[in-house]
Amino acid sequence: IFYKKQFTMIKIMPWHKATVLSRKQLSPTVTKLTLQIQPPNTEDRPTTPFTFLPGQWVDFTPLLTPSPTSPSSSRPVPPKDAIGGYSITSIPSNLPLFELAIQKSRHPVAEWVALHAQPEDLVTVRVGGNFTYSSPSRSSSNLDNVNVMEQSQMKKKNLLFIAGGVGINPLFSMIRQWHEDFSNGKIARDSKAVLLYSGRSTKELLFLQELEQMAGLTPMNFRIMTSVTRQKPSTFKEMRNNSETIPGMKHISIREGRISSTMISYARKWIHQTKSCENVHANDSFTALSEESDDEVHFFDLAFVCGPPGMPEDMLNILLPTSEESELSFVKSENDVYFEKWW
């Protein structure tokens, strides 16, 4: 469950029925669900079609109606009033299909997903949230009921994404949308984005293959730097040759420890570097940039942060220090930082 940087009155969205298509284990603790929104029937037609913005979540509850192949009577089901809240990891152009990545927990809905959800199970979902990436591919008519960035902010070119643990989920949706917009020519060709992503171990880092593929398609515009807090990694060159760890990753670096101001400095220098590093491995390019001197002050246009308790505040303190240390800022103002954090 998330709460927002800014609270605003938003319209309560209707519930929609969806069918589970598949369940896949993404990590030892996270399960991916692929679902399909059901077309409304004449007896139960929502007044608003199912749609969402990258970064939003859904309220999610299983229905007790048995599926044809998996009668609910043979499996445990959550209480009728049990509702989980999970970020959408897909993008609007994938509809009527959408995806969720749900972390295992004792919550009855999360437990049902991890242990009992099967294809053809029915669920109901309802979109919510105002932690969003505003895509120029979305018309303003679709944004009336949520608090999103103003149209002028869609022109921002240099973006920073910071994720901790399953905080990657809403950011992954945003990054996928940014990449689709870039590929379709809907944002400037000199736009750049960097993802800093921290987890306990490499086994807990989600979506690496998809992120690597996106970075491979746009190597001059998108890079990823990961860190692990409970595992001492080898050097990235060694890990690149270890098929059990991060196979074939050319554009994703790995290091030990939490996300720090040093990592953010590397990211900023890569964003604003002018020389080509397209054919350089990710860790090598960041290391080389860290040795360069640049007297000009650069900023990220926008930063999106999502992670466990305490992380968003820590990142905000790094991105925008106190006035006495304003020369160390990575963004121009607090209005350029968007974050979401857990209860």
C-alpha positions in Angstrom: 0.0 0.0 0.0 1.4 3.4 -0.9 0.8 6.9 0.0 1.6 10.0 -2.0 3.9 13.0 -1.8 0.9 15.2 -2.3 -2.7 14.4 -1.3 -5.4 15.6 -3.7 -9.1 14.8 -4.1 -9.4 12.3 -7.0 -12.5 10.6 -8.4 -13.2 7.1 -7.1 -12.7 4.8 -10.1 -15.1 1.9 -10.8 -14.3 -1.8 -10.2 -13.6 -3.9 -13.3 -13.5 -7.7 -13.7 -10.4 -9.3 -15.0 -9.2 -12.8 -15.7 -5.9 -14.3 -14.6 -4.0 -15.5 -17.7 -0.7 -16.6 -16.2 1.4 -16.6 -13.0 5.2 -16.5 -13.1 7.8 -16.4 -10.3 10.1 -13.3 -10.9 12.2 -13.8 -7.8 12.1 -15.9 -4.7 9.6 -13.4 -3.2 7.8 -11.8 -6.1 5.1 -13.2 -8.4 4.1 -11.8 -11.7 0.4 -11.9 -12.7 -0.7 -11.3 -16.3 -4.4 -10.4 -16.4 -6.9 -9.5 -19.0 -9.7 -7.0 -18.5 -13.1 -8.5 -19.3 -15.4 -6.6 -21.6 -18.4 -5.3 -19.6 -21.7 -7.0 -20.0 -25.1 -5.3 -20.1 -25.8 -6.2 -16.4 -22.5 -4.9 -15.1 -21.2 -2.1 -17.2 -18.7 0.3 -15.5 -19.4 4.0 -16.4 -15.7 4.5 -17.1 -13.5 2.2 -19.2 -10.5 0.6 -17.6 -7.4 2.8 -18.2 -4.4 3.9 -16.2 -1.3 6.0 -16.3 2.2 4.6 -15.8 3.0 4.5 -12.1 -0.6 3.9 -10.9 -1.7 0.9 -8.8 -4.9 -1.1 -8.6 -7.0 -2.2 -5.7 -7.2 -6.0 -6.2 -9.5 -8.6 -4.8 -10.1 -12.2 -6.0 -13.7 -13.2 -6.7 -15.2 -16.3 -5.2 -16.7 -17.4 -8.5 -14.9 -20.6 -9.5 -13.1 -20.8 -12.8 -14.0 -23.7 -15.2 -10.8 -25.6 -14.6 -10.1 -24.6 -11.0 -13.1 -24.7 -8.7 -12.6 -22.3 -5.8 -13.9 -24.9 -3.4 -10.7 -26.9 -3.8 -8.4 -23.9 -2.9 -8.2 -21.4 -0.1 -9.6 -18.0 -1.0 -9.1 -14.6 0.8 -11.9 -13.1 2.9 -14.6 -11.3 0.9 -13.4 -7.9 2.3 -9.7 -8.5 1.6 -8.2 -6.0 -0.8 -4.6 -5.7 -1.9 -3.0 -2.7 -3.5 -0.3 -3.4 -6.2 1.4 -1.2 -8.8 0.9 -1.9 -12.5 4.1 -2.9 -14.2 2.8 -2.8 -17.8 1.8 0.2 -19.9 -1.5 1.4 -21.3 -0.8 0.3 -24.9 -0.8 -3.3 -23.6 -4.4 -3.2 -22.7 -6.6 -5.2 -22.4 -3.7 -7.1 -20.9 -1.9 -5.7 -17.9 0.7 -7.0 -15.4 1.3 -6.9 -11.7 4.3 -7.9 -9.6 3.3 -8.9 -6.1 5.6 -9.5 -3.2 5.0 -12.4 -1.0 3.6 -11.5 2.4 1.1 -12.7 5.0 -1.6 -10.4 3.5 -4.4 -12.8 2.4 -4.5 -11.4 -1.2 -0.7 -11.5 -1.6 -0.7 -15.0 -0.2 -3.4 -16.1 -2.5 -1.5 -14.8 -5.5 1.8 -16.5 -4.5 0.2 -19.9 -3.6 -3.2 -20.3 -5.2 -3.9 -18.1 -8.2 -4.4 -20.0 -11.4 -5.3 -19.2 -15.0 -9.0 -18.4 -15.6 -9.4 -17.2 -12.0 -11.6 -14.1 -11.8 -10.6 -10.9 -9.9 -11.8 -7.3 -9.6 -9.5 -4.3 -9.9 -9.8 -0.6 -9.5 -7.2 2.0 -10.6 -5.9 4.6 -8.1 -2.8 6.7 -7.4 -1.3 10.0 -8.5 2.3 9.1 -8.7 2.5 9.0 -12.5 4.6 9.6 -15.5 2.9 11.9 -18.0 3.3 10.7 -21.5 2.8 12.9 -24.5 1.0 9.9 -26.1 -1.9 10.4 -23.6 -4.6 12.9 -24.4 -5.5 15.3 -21.7 -9.1 13.9 -21.7 -7.7 10.7 -20.1 -6.1 12.6 -17.2 -9.0 14.5 -15.8 -9.5 12.3 -12.8 -5.9 12.0 -11.5 -3.3 14.4 -10.2 -0.5 14.2 -12.9 2.4 16.5 -14.0 1.4 19.5 -16.0 1.8 19.4 -19.8 4.9 21.6 -19.6 6.7 19.0 -17.6 6.3 16.5 -20.4 9.0 18.4 -22.2 11.6 17.6 -19.6 14.4 15.7 -21.2 16.7 14.3 -18.5 15.1 11.9 -16.1 16.3 10.0 -13.1 14.6 7.0 -11.7 15.6 5.6 -8.2 14.1 2.3 -7.0 14.6 0.2 -3.9 13.3 -3.3 -3.7 9.8 -3.7 -5.2 9.7 0.0 -5.5 10.8 -0.8 -9.1 7.3 -1.8 -10.0 5.7 1.6 -10.7 9.0 2.9 -12.1 9.3 0.0 -14.5 5.9 1.0 -16.0 7.1 4.6 -16.3 10.4 3.5 -17.9 8.6 1.3 -20.4 6.3 4.2 -21.3 9.3 6.6 -21.7 11.0 4.0 -23.9 7.9 3.5 -26.1 7.5 7.3 -26.4 11.2 7.7 -27.3 11.0 4.9 -29.9 7.9 6.4 -31.5 9.5 9.8 -31.7 7.1 11.4 -29.2 9.9 12.9 -27.1 13.1 14.6 -28.0 15.9 12.4 -29.5 18.4 13.9 -27.1 16.3 12.9 -24.1 18.1 10.6 -21.6 17.1 8.5 -18.6 19.0 6.7 -15.9 17.7 4.0 -13.5 19.4 3.5 -10.1 18.1 0.3 -8.7 19.0 -1.3 -5.3 18.0 -4.7 -3.9 19.2 -7.2 -1.3 20.8 -9.4 -3.9 20.9 -10.0 -7.6 18.2 -12.6 -7.3 15.9 -9.9 -5.9 16.5 -7.5 -8.8 13.4 -7.6 -11.1 13.0 -7.0 -14.9 16.7 -7.1 -15.7 16.3 -8.8 -19.0 13.6 -6.3 -20.1 15.7 -3.3 -18.9 18.8 -4.6 -20.6 16.8 -5.0 -23.9 15.5 -1.4 -23.7 19.0 -0.1 -22.9 20.4 -2.1 -25.8 17.9 -0.5 -28.2 18.7 3.0 -27.0 22.3 2.8 -25.6 22.9 6.5 -25.9 19.7 7.4 -24.1 19.1 4.9 -21.3 21.4 3.3 -18.7 20.9 1.3 -15.6 23.1 1.1 -12.5 22.2 -1.5 -9.8 23.5 -2.1 -6.3 23.1 -4.9 -3.8 23.0 -4.5 0.0 23.3 -8.1 1.3 25.6 -9.7 -1.3 29.2 -8.9 -2.1 29.3 -9.0 -5.9 32.2 -9.7 -8.1 33.3 -7.1 -10.5 30.8 -6.5 -13.3 33.2 -8.0 -15.9 33.3 -11.3 -13.9 29.5 -11.3 -13.4 29.0 -10.7 -17.1 30.6 -14.1 -17.8 28.5 -15.8 -15.1 25.4 -17.1 -16.8 23.7 -17.8 -13.4 23.9 -14.2 -12.3 23.4 -11.6 -14.9 23.8 -13.2 -18.3 24.8 -11.0 -21.3 24.3 -7.7 -19.5 26.2 -5.0 -21.4 24.2 -1.9 -20.2 23.6 -2.7 -16.5 26.3 -2.1 -14.0 26.4 -3.7 -10.5 28.1 -2.6 -7.2 27.8 -3.2 -3.5 26.0 -0.9 -1.1 23.1 1.4 -1.0 22.3 4.1 -3.6 24.5 7.0 -2.8 25.4 10.6 -3.9 28.3 9.1 -5.8 26.1 6.9 -7.9 23.8 9.8 -8.6 26.8 11.9 -9.6 27.9 9.2 -12.0 24.4 9.1 -13.5 24.4 12.9 -13.9 27.7 12.9 -15.6 26.5 10.2 -18.0 23.3 12.2 -18.7 25.4 15.3 -19.6 28.4 13.6 -21.3 29.0 14.5 -24.9 31.4 11.8 -26.0 30.0 8.5 -27.3 30.2 5.5 -25.0 27.8 3.3 -27.0 30.3 0.5 -27.3 31.6 0.7 -23.7 30.2 -1.6 -21.0 28.0 0.1 -18.5 30.3 -0.1 -15.5 33.3 1.0 -17.5 31.5 4.1 -18.9 30.3 5.2 -15.5 33.8 4.8 -14.0 35.4 6.7 -16.8 33.0 9.6 -16.4 33.6 9.8 -12.7 37.2 10.8 -13.4 36.2 13.7 -15.6 36.0 17.3 -14.3 33.2 19.6 -15.3 32.8 23.1 -13.9 29.3 23.6 -15.3 26.4 22.8 -12.9 23.9 20.3 -14.4 20.5 19.1 -13.1 18.1 16.3 -13.7 14.9 17.8 -15.0 12.8 15.3 -13.0 13.5 12.5 -10.5 11.1 9.7 -9.6 11.7 7.8 -6.4 10.0 4.7 -4.9 11.3 2.4 -2.2 10.9 1.1 1.4 10.4 3.3 4.4 13.0 6.0 4.8 14.5 5.6 1.4 12.5 8.4 -0.4 13.4 10.9 2.4 17.0 9.9 2.2 17.1 10.3 -1.6 15.4 13.7 -1.4 18.0 14.9 1.1 20.7 13.8 -1.4 19.0 15.2 -4.5 18.1 18.5 -2.8 20.4 19.3 0.2 19.8 22.1 2.6 20.4 25.7 1.5 23.9 25.7 3.0 24.8 22.9 0.5 22.7 24.1 -2.4 25.7 23.8 -4.8 25.5 20.0 -4.4 21.9 19.8 -5.6 20.9 17.4 -8.4 17.6 19.0 -9.1 16.5 22.6 -9.1 13.7 22.4 -6.6 11.5 20.0 -4.6 8.9 20.3 -7.3 11.1 18.3 -9.6 11.1 15.2 -7.3 8.2 12.8 -7.3 8.1 10.0 -4.9 5.9 7.3 -3.5 6.6 5.3 -0.3 5.0 2.6 1.7 2.9 3.0 4.8 
